């Protein structure tokens, strides 16, 4: 009997890329760039969202 994969909803705000590195334009003393790691505020860095019905009930 075939197993069906569970469909996970991809976050519509980050499109599944929840963490990005943004360069500040400055460099460290060793020559590497200074970056900031920013996470998606909608999915809190998971890349997936829960269905609206579950979000309303707090599950």
C-alpha positions in Angstrom: 0.0 0.0 0.0 1.6 3.4 -1.0 2.4 5.9 1.7 1.3 9.5 1.0 3.6 12.3 1.9 2.1 14.9 4.3 1.8 18.2 2.6 3.6 21.0 4.5 2.5 24.5 3.8 5.4 26.7 2.7 5.4 30.2 4.3 4.0 32.7 1.9 6.1 35.5 3.2 9.6 33.9 2.9 8.7 31.3 0.3 10.5 28.6 2.3 13.7 30.5 2.8 13.3 31.5 6.5 16.8 32.7 7.3 18.9 35.1 5.2 22.3 36.7 5.6 22.5 40.4 4.9 25.8 42.1 4.4 26.3 45.4 6.2 28.9 46.7 3.8 31.6 46.7 6.5 34.5 44.3 6.8 36.2 42.7 9.8 39.9 43.1 10.4 40.6 39.8 8.7 38.8 40.9 5.5 35.6 39.0 5.9 32.3 40.8 5.5 30.1 41.6 8.5 26.7 40.0 8.1 23.4 39.9 9.9 21.2 36.7 10.1 17.6 37.7 9.8 14.7 35.2 10.3 11.2 35.5 8.9 8.8 37.0 11.4 5.8 35.2 10.0 7.0 31.6 10.4 9.7 32.4 13.0 12.4 30.7 11.0 10.8 27.4 10.2 9.8 28.0 6.6 6.4 26.4 7.1 3.1 27.7 8.3 0.2 26.0 10.0 -3.3 26.0 8.6 -5.4 29.0 9.6 -7.9 26.8 11.5 -5.2 25.5 13.8 -3.6 28.9 14.2 -6.9 30.3 15.6 -7.3 27.5 18.1 -3.7 27.9 19.4 -2.5 24.4 18.4 
